[in-house]
Amino acid sequence: MDTRLIELLVCPVCKGPLQRSDDGQALVCPADRLAFPIRDGIPVMLENEAVSLDQSAPSPAPVNAPPALPGQPS
């Protein structure tokens, strides 16, 4: 992926700068601790596709998902 393209892209959540991951398979937002995957050379800049870099934090629920009802699996 071209470095000039990475400089133009921003995090869709906070609009902050992104960095290429060490393995080159994702763009990382250090502020939100989110990694956006790169598939077939195309960055997937969708919030619901992002992976949290915090191992202890659960993945965020999809934006349009209805809340789980008590007693039902989520």
Phi and psi restraints in degrees (range 20) as a CNS / XPLOR table:
assign (resid 1 and name C) (resid 2 and name N)
       (resid 2 and name CA) (resid 2 and name C) 1.0 -68.6 20.0 2
assign (resid 2 and name N) (resid 2 and name CA)
       (resid 2 and name C) (resid 3 and name N) 1.0 133.2 20.0 2
assign (resid 2 and name C) (resid 3 and name N)
       (resid 3 and name CA) (resid 3 and name C) 1.0 -61.5 20.0 2
assign (resid 3 and name N) (resid 3 and name CA)
       (resid 3 and name C) (resid 4 and name N) 1.0 -33.5 20.0 2
assign (resid 3 and name C) (resid 4 and name N)
       (resid 4 and name CA) (resid 4 and name C) 1.0 -64.1 20.0 2
assign (resid 4 and name N) (resid 4 and name CA)
       (resid 4 and name C) (resid 5 and name N) 1.0 -35.6 20.0 2
assign (resid 4 and name C) (resid 5 and name N)
       (resid 5 and name CA) (resid 5 and name C) 1.0 -67.2 20.0 2
assign (resid 5 and name N) (resid 5 and name CA)
       (resid 5 and name C) (resid 6 and name N) 1.0 -42.9 20.0 2
assign (resid 5 and name C) (resid 6 and name N)
       (resid 6 and name CA) (resid 6 and name C) 1.0 -60.4 20.0 2
assign (resid 6 and name N) (resid 6 and name CA)
       (resid 6 and name C) (resid 7 and name N) 1.0 -37.3 20.0 2
assign (resid 6 and name C) (resid 7 and name N)
       (resid 7 and name CA) (resid 7 and name C) 1.0 -66.3 20.0 2
assign (resid 7 and name N) (resid 7 and name CA)
       (resid 7 and name C) (resid 8 and name N) 1.0 -25.7 20.0 2
assign (resid 7 and name C) (resid 8 and name N)
       (resid 8 and name CA) (resid 8 and name C) 1.0 -84.3 20.0 2
assign (resid 8 and name N) (resid 8 and name CA)
       (resid 8 and name C) (resid 9 and name N) 1.0 -28.0 20.0 2
assign (resid 8 and name C) (resid 9 and name N)
       (resid 9 and name CA) (resid 9 and name C) 1.0 -79.9 20.0 2
assign (resid 9 and name N) (resid 9 and name CA)
       (resid 9 and name C) (resid 10 and name N) 1.0 147.4 20.0 2
assign (resid 9 and name C) (resid 10 and name N)
       (resid 10 and name CA) (resid 10 and name C) 1.0 -130.6 20.0 2
assign (resid 10 and name N) (resid 10 and name CA)
       (resid 10 and name C) (resid 11 and name N) 1.0 162.5 20.0 2
assign (resid 10 and name C) (resid 11 and name N)
       (resid 11 and name CA) (resid 11 and name C) 1.0 -63.1 20.0 2
assign (resid 11 and name N) (resid 11 and name CA)
       (resid 11 and name C) (resid 12 and name N) 1.0 129.9 20.0 2
assign (resid 11 and name C) (resid 12 and name N)
       (resid 12 and name CA) (resid 12 and name C) 1.0 -70.4 20.0 2
assign (resid 12 and name N) (resid 12 and name CA)
       (resid 12 and name C) (resid 13 and name N) 1.0 -13.8 20.0 2
assign (resid 12 and name C) (resid 13 and name N)
       (resid 13 and name CA) (resid 13 and name C) 1.0 -87.8 20.0 2
assign (resid 13 and name N) (resid 13 and name CA)
       (resid 13 and name C) (resid 14 and name N) 1.0 -54.6 20.0 2
assign (resid 13 and name C) (resid 14 and name N)
       (resid 14 and name CA) (resid 14 and name C) 1.0 -111.3 20.0 2
assign (resid 14 and name N) (resid 14 and name CA)
       (resid 14 and name C) (resid 15 and name N) 1.0 -5.2 20.0 2
assign (resid 14 and name C) (resid 15 and name N)
       (resid 15 and name CA) (resid 15 and name C) 1.0 66.5 20.0 2
assign (resid 15 and name N) (resid 15 and name CA)
       (resid 15 and name C) (resid 16 and name N) 1.0 19.7 20.0 2
assign (resid 15 and name C) (resid 16 and name N)
       (resid 16 and name CA) (resid 16 and name C) 1.0 -85.9 20.0 2
assign (resid 16 and name N) (resid 16 and name CA)
       (resid 16 and name C) (resid 17 and name N) 1.0 171.9 20.0 2
assign (resid 16 and name C) (resid 17 and name N)
       (resid 17 and name CA) (resid 17 and name C) 1.0 -69.7 20.0 2
assign (resid 17 and name N) (resid 17 and name CA)
       (resid 17 and name C) (resid 18 and name N) 1.0 155.1 20.0 2
assign (resid 17 and name C) (resid 18 and name N)
       (resid 18 and name CA) (resid 18 and name C) 1.0 -114.9 20.0 2
assign (resid 18 and name N) (resid 18 and name CA)
       (resid 18 and name C) (resid 19 and name N) 1.0 155.8 20.0 2
assign (resid 18 and name C) (resid 19 and name N)
       (resid 19 and name CA) (resid 19 and name C) 1.0 -128.1 20.0 2
assign (resid 19 and name N) (resid 19 and name CA)
       (resid 19 and name C) (resid 20 and name N) 1.0 149.1 20.0 2
assign (resid 19 and name C) (resid 20 and name N)
       (resid 20 and name CA) (resid 20 and name C) 1.0 -74.1 20.0 2
assign (resid 20 and name N) (resid 20 and name CA)
       (resid 20 and name C) (resid 21 and name N) 1.0 137.6 20.0 2
assign (resid 20 and name C) (resid 21 and name N)
       (resid 21 and name CA) (resid 21 and name C) 1.0 -67.2 20.0 2
assign (resid 21 and name N) (resid 21 and name CA)
       (resid 21 and name C) (resid 22 and name N) 1.0 163.6 20.0 2
assign (resid 21 and name C) (resid 22 and name N)
       (resid 22 and name CA) (resid 22 and name C) 1.0 -58.5 20.0 2
assign (resid 22 and name N) (resid 22 and name CA)
       (resid 22 and name C) (resid 23 and name N) 1.0 -37.1 20.0 2
assign (resid 22 and name C) (resid 23 and name N)
       (resid 23 and name CA) (resid 23 and name C) 1.0 -88.0 20.0 2
assign (resid 23 and name N) (resid 23 and name CA)
       (resid 23 and name C) (resid 24 and name N) 1.0 -5.0 20.0 2
assign (resid 23 and name C) (resid 24 and name N)
       (resid 24 and name CA) (resid 24 and name C) 1.0 76.5 20.0 2
assign (resid 24 and name N) (resid 24 and name CA)
       (resid 24 and name C) (resid 25 and name N) 1.0 10.8 20.0 2
assign (resid 24 and name C) (resid 25 and name N)
       (resid 25 and name CA) (resid 25 and name C) 1.0 -99.4 20.0 2
assign (resid 25 and name N) (resid 25 and name CA)
       (resid 25 and name C) (resid 26 and name N) 1.0 3.2 20.0 2
assign (resid 25 and name C) (resid 26 and name N)
       (resid 26 and name CA) (resid 26 and name C) 1.0 -157.1 20.0 2
assign (resid 26 and name N) (resid 26 and name CA)
       (resid 26 and name C) (resid 27 and name N) 1.0 160.5 20.0 2
assign (resid 26 and name C) (resid 27 and name N)
       (resid 27 and name CA) (resid 27 and name C) 1.0 -107.3 20.0 2
assign (resid 27 and name N) (resid 27 and name CA)
       (resid 27 and name C) (resid 28 and name N) 1.0 131.6 20.0 2
assign (resid 27 and name C) (resid 28 and name N)
       (resid 28 and name CA) (resid 28 and name C) 1.0 -112.3 20.0 2
assign (resid 28 and name N) (resid 28 and name CA)
       (resid 28 and name C) (resid 29 and name N) 1.0 134.7 20.0 2
assign (resid 28 and name C) (resid 29 and name N)
       (resid 29 and name CA) (resid 29 and name C) 1.0 -100.6 20.0 2
assign (resid 29 and name N) (resid 29 and name CA)
       (resid 29 and name C) (resid 30 and name N) 1.0 107.7 20.0 2
assign (resid 29 and name C) (resid 30 and name N)
       (resid 30 and name CA) (resid 30 and name C) 1.0 -65.0 20.0 2
assign (resid 30 and name N) (resid 30 and name CA)
       (resid 30 and name C) (resid 31 and name N) 1.0 -31.0 20.0 2
assign (resid 30 and name C) (resid 31 and name N)
       (resid 31 and name CA) (resid 31 and name C) 1.0 -68.2 20.0 2
assign (resid 31 and name N) (resid 31 and name CA)
       (resid 31 and name C) (resid 32 and name N) 1.0 -43.9 20.0 2
assign (resid 31 and name C) (resid 32 and name N)
       (resid 32 and name CA) (resid 32 and name C) 1.0 -94.7 20.0 2
assign (resid 32 and name N) (resid 32 and name CA)
       (resid 32 and name C) (resid 33 and name N) 1.0 -6.7 20.0 2
assign (resid 32 and name C) (resid 33 and name N)
       (resid 33 and name CA) (resid 33 and name C) 1.0 57.0 20.0 2
assign (resid 33 and name N) (resid 33 and name CA)
       (resid 33 and name C) (resid 34 and name N) 1.0 46.3 20.0 2
assign (resid 33 and name C) (resid 34 and name N)
       (resid 34 and name CA) (resid 34 and name C) 1.0 -121.5 20.0 2
assign (resid 34 and name N) (resid 34 and name CA)
       (resid 34 and name C) (resid 35 and name N) 1.0 145.2 20.0 2
assign (resid 34 and name C) (resid 35 and name N)
       (resid 35 and name CA) (resid 35 and name C) 1.0 -117.7 20.0 2
assign (resid 35 and name N) (resid 35 and name CA)
       (resid 35 and name C) (resid 36 and name N) 1.0 125.8 20.0 2
assign (resid 35 and name C) (resid 36 and name N)
       (resid 36 and name CA) (resid 36 and name C) 1.0 -101.7 20.0 2
assign (resid 36 and name N) (resid 36 and name CA)
       (resid 36 and name C) (resid 37 and name N) 1.0 123.0 20.0 2
assign (resid 36 and name C) (resid 37 and name N)
       (resid 37 and name CA) (resid 37 and name C) 1.0 -68.8 20.0 2
assign (resid 37 and name N) (resid 37 and name CA)
       (resid 37 and name C) (resid 38 and name N) 1.0 153.5 20.0 2
assign (resid 37 and name C) (resid 38 and name N)
       (resid 38 and name CA) (resid 38 and name C) 1.0 -111.2 20.0 2
assign (resid 38 and name N) (resid 38 and name CA)
       (resid 38 and name C) (resid 39 and name N) 1.0 118.3 20.0 2
assign (resid 38 and name C) (resid 39 and name N)
       (resid 39 and name CA) (resid 39 and name C) 1.0 -117.9 20.0 2
assign (resid 39 and name N) (resid 39 and name CA)
       (resid 39 and name C) (resid 40 and name N) 1.0 124.4 20.0 2
assign (resid 39 and name C) (resid 40 and name N)
       (resid 40 and name CA) (resid 40 and name C) 1.0 52.8 20.0 2
assign (resid 40 and name N) (resid 40 and name CA)
       (resid 40 and name C) (resid 41 and name N) 1.0 37.5 20.0 2
assign (resid 40 and name C) (resid 41 and name N)
       (resid 41 and name CA) (resid 41 and name C) 1.0 80.2 20.0 2
assign (resid 41 and name N) (resid 41 and name CA)
       (resid 41 and name C) (resid 42 and name N) 1.0 4.8 20.0 2
assign (resid 41 and name C) (resid 42 and name N)
       (resid 42 and name CA) (resid 42 and name C) 1.0 -115.1 20.0 2
assign (resid 42 and name N) (resid 42 and name CA)
       (resid 42 and name C) (resid 43 and name N) 1.0 121.9 20.0 2
assign (resid 42 and name C) (resid 43 and name N)
       (resid 43 and name CA) (resid 43 and name C) 1.0 -70.6 20.0 2
assign (resid 43 and name N) (resid 43 and name CA)
       (resid 43 and name C) (resid 44 and name N) 1.0 132.8 20.0 2
assign (resid 43 and name C) (resid 44 and name N)
       (resid 44 and name CA) (resid 44 and name C) 1.0 -96.2 20.0 2
assign (resid 44 and name N) (resid 44 and name CA)
       (resid 44 and name C) (resid 45 and name N) 1.0 99.6 20.0 2
assign (resid 44 and name C) (resid 45 and name N)
       (resid 45 and name CA) (resid 45 and name C) 1.0 -97.9 20.0 2
assign (resid 45 and name N) (resid 45 and name CA)
       (resid 45 and name C) (resid 46 and name N) 1.0 45.8 20.0 2
assign (resid 45 and name C) (resid 46 and name N)
       (resid 46 and name CA) (resid 46 and name C) 1.0 -104.4 20.0 2
assign (resid 46 and name N) (resid 46 and name CA)
       (resid 46 and name C) (resid 47 and name N) 1.0 132.9 20.0 2
assign (resid 46 and name C) (resid 47 and name N)
       (resid 47 and name CA) (resid 47 and name C) 1.0 -58.9 20.0 2
assign (resid 47 and name N) (resid 47 and name CA)
       (resid 47 and name C) (resid 48 and name N) 1.0 -37.9 20.0 2
assign (resid 47 and name C) (resid 48 and name N)
       (resid 48 and name CA) (resid 48 and name C) 1.0 -76.5 20.0 2
assign (resid 48 and name N) (resid 48 and name CA)
       (resid 48 and name C) (resid 49 and name N) 1.0 -7.3 20.0 2
assign (resid 48 and name C) (resid 49 and name N)
       (resid 49 and name CA) (resid 49 and name C) 1.0 -96.4 20.0 2
assign (resid 49 and name N) (resid 49 and name CA)
       (resid 49 and name C) (resid 50 and name N) 1.0 -9.9 20.0 2
assign (resid 49 and name C) (resid 50 and name N)
       (resid 50 and name CA) (resid 50 and name C) 1.0 -70.1 20.0 2
assign (resid 50 and name N) (resid 50 and name CA)
       (resid 50 and name C) (resid 51 and name N) 1.0 149.4 20.0 2
assign (resid 50 and name C) (resid 51 and name N)
       (resid 51 and name CA) (resid 51 and name C) 1.0 -112.8 20.0 2
assign (resid 51 and name N) (resid 51 and name CA)
       (resid 51 and name C) (resid 52 and name N) 1.0 130.1 20.0 2
assign (resid 51 and name C) (resid 52 and name N)
       (resid 52 and name CA) (resid 52 and name C) 1.0 -70.6 20.0 2
assign (resid 52 and name N) (resid 52 and name CA)
       (resid 52 and name C) (resid 53 and name N) 1.0 136.8 20.0 2
assign (resid 52 and name C) (resid 53 and name N)
       (resid 53 and name CA) (resid 53 and name C) 1.0 -86.9 20.0 2
assign (resid 53 and name N) (resid 53 and name CA)
       (resid 53 and name C) (resid 54 and name N) 1.0 -9.6 20.0 2
assign (resid 53 and name C) (resid 54 and name N)
       (resid 54 and name CA) (resid 54 and name C) 1.0 -86.1 20.0 2
assign (resid 54 and name N) (resid 54 and name CA)
       (resid 54 and name C) (resid 55 and name N) 1.0 112.7 20.0 2
assign (resid 54 and name C) (resid 55 and name N)
       (resid 55 and name CA) (resid 55 and name C) 1.0 -64.7 20.0 2
assign (resid 55 and name N) (resid 55 and name CA)
       (resid 55 and name C) (resid 56 and name N) 1.0 -31.8 20.0 2
assign (resid 55 and name C) (resid 56 and name N)
       (resid 56 and name CA) (resid 56 and name C) 1.0 -81.0 20.0 2
assign (resid 56 and name N) (resid 56 and name CA)
       (resid 56 and name C) (resid 57 and name N) 1.0 -20.1 20.0 2
assign (resid 56 and name C) (resid 57 and name N)
       (resid 57 and name CA) (resid 57 and name C) 1.0 -88.1 20.0 2
assign (resid 57 and name N) (resid 57 and name CA)
       (resid 57 and name C) (resid 58 and name N) 1.0 136.8 20.0 2
assign (resid 57 and name C) (resid 58 and name N)
       (resid 58 and name CA) (resid 58 and name C) 1.0 -70.4 20.0 2
assign (resid 58 and name N) (resid 58 and name CA)
       (resid 58 and name C) (resid 59 and name N) 1.0 156.3 20.0 2
assign (resid 58 and name C) (resid 59 and name N)
       (resid 59 and name CA) (resid 59 and name C) 1.0 -63.9 20.0 2
assign (resid 59 and name N) (resid 59 and name CA)
       (resid 59 and name C) (resid 60 and name N) 1.0 142.1 20.0 2
assign (resid 59 and name C) (resid 60 and name N)
       (resid 60 and name CA) (resid 60 and name C) 1.0 -66.0 20.0 2
assign (resid 60 and name N) (resid 60 and name CA)
       (resid 60 and name C) (resid 61 and name N) 1.0 146.3 20.0 2
assign (resid 60 and name C) (resid 61 and name N)
       (resid 61 and name CA) (resid 61 and name C) 1.0 -70.1 20.0 2
assign (resid 61 and name N) (resid 61 and name CA)
       (resid 61 and name C) (resid 62 and name N) 1.0 149.7 20.0 2
assign (resid 61 and name C) (resid 62 and name N)
       (resid 62 and name CA) (resid 62 and name C) 1.0 -56.6 20.0 2
assign (resid 62 and name N) (resid 62 and name CA)
       (resid 62 and name C) (resid 63 and name N) 1.0 146.3 20.0 2
assign (resid 62 and name C) (resid 63 and name N)
       (resid 63 and name CA) (resid 63 and name C) 1.0 -59.2 20.0 2
assign (resid 63 and name N) (resid 63 and name CA)
       (resid 63 and name C) (resid 64 and name N) 1.0 -40.8 20.0 2
assign (resid 63 and name C) (resid 64 and name N)
       (resid 64 and name CA) (resid 64 and name C) 1.0 -98.1 20.0 2
assign (resid 64 and name N) (resid 64 and name CA)
       (resid 64 and name C) (resid 65 and name N) 1.0 12.1 20.0 2
assign (resid 64 and name C) (resid 65 and name N)
       (resid 65 and name CA) (resid 65 and name C) 1.0 -78.0 20.0 2
assign (resid 65 and name N) (resid 65 and name CA)
       (resid 65 and name C) (resid 66 and name N) 1.0 135.5 20.0 2
assign (resid 65 and name C) (resid 66 and name N)
       (resid 66 and name CA) (resid 66 and name C) 1.0 -72.6 20.0 2
assign (resid 66 and name N) (resid 66 and name CA)
       (resid 66 and name C) (resid 67 and name N) 1.0 152.5 20.0 2
assign (resid 66 and name C) (resid 67 and name N)
       (resid 67 and name CA) (resid 67 and name C) 1.0 -65.7 20.0 2
assign (resid 67 and name N) (resid 67 and name CA)
       (resid 67 and name C) (resid 68 and name N) 1.0 147.3 20.0 2
assign (resid 67 and name C) (resid 68 and name N)
       (resid 68 and name CA) (resid 68 and name C) 1.0 -70.2 20.0 2
assign (resid 68 and name N) (resid 68 and name CA)
       (resid 68 and name C) (resid 69 and name N) 1.0 141.1 20.0 2
assign (resid 68 and name C) (resid 69 and name N)
       (resid 69 and name CA) (resid 69 and name C) 1.0 -83.8 20.0 2
assign (resid 69 and name N) (resid 69 and name CA)
       (resid 69 and name C) (resid 70 and name N) 1.0 146.2 20.0 2
assign (resid 69 and name C) (resid 70 and name N)
       (resid 70 and name CA) (resid 70 and name C) 1.0 -58.0 20.0 2
assign (resid 70 and name N) (resid 70 and name CA)
       (resid 70 and name C) (resid 71 and name N) 1.0 136.6 20.0 2
assign (resid 70 and name C) (resid 71 and name N)
       (resid 71 and name CA) (resid 71 and name C) 1.0 84.2 20.0 2
assign (resid 71 and name N) (resid 71 and name CA)
       (resid 71 and name C) (resid 72 and name N) 1.0 -2.7 20.0 2
assign (resid 71 and name C) (resid 72 and name N)
       (resid 72 and name CA) (resid 72 and name C) 1.0 -112.3 20.0 2
assign (resid 72 and name N) (resid 72 and name CA)
       (resid 72 and name C) (resid 73 and name N) 1.0 143.5 20.0 2
assign (resid 72 and name C) (resid 73 and name N)
       (resid 73 and name CA) (resid 73 and name C) 1.0 -65.9 20.0 2
assign (resid 73 and name N) (resid 73 and name CA)
       (resid 73 and name C) (resid 74 and name N) 1.0 145.7 20.0 2
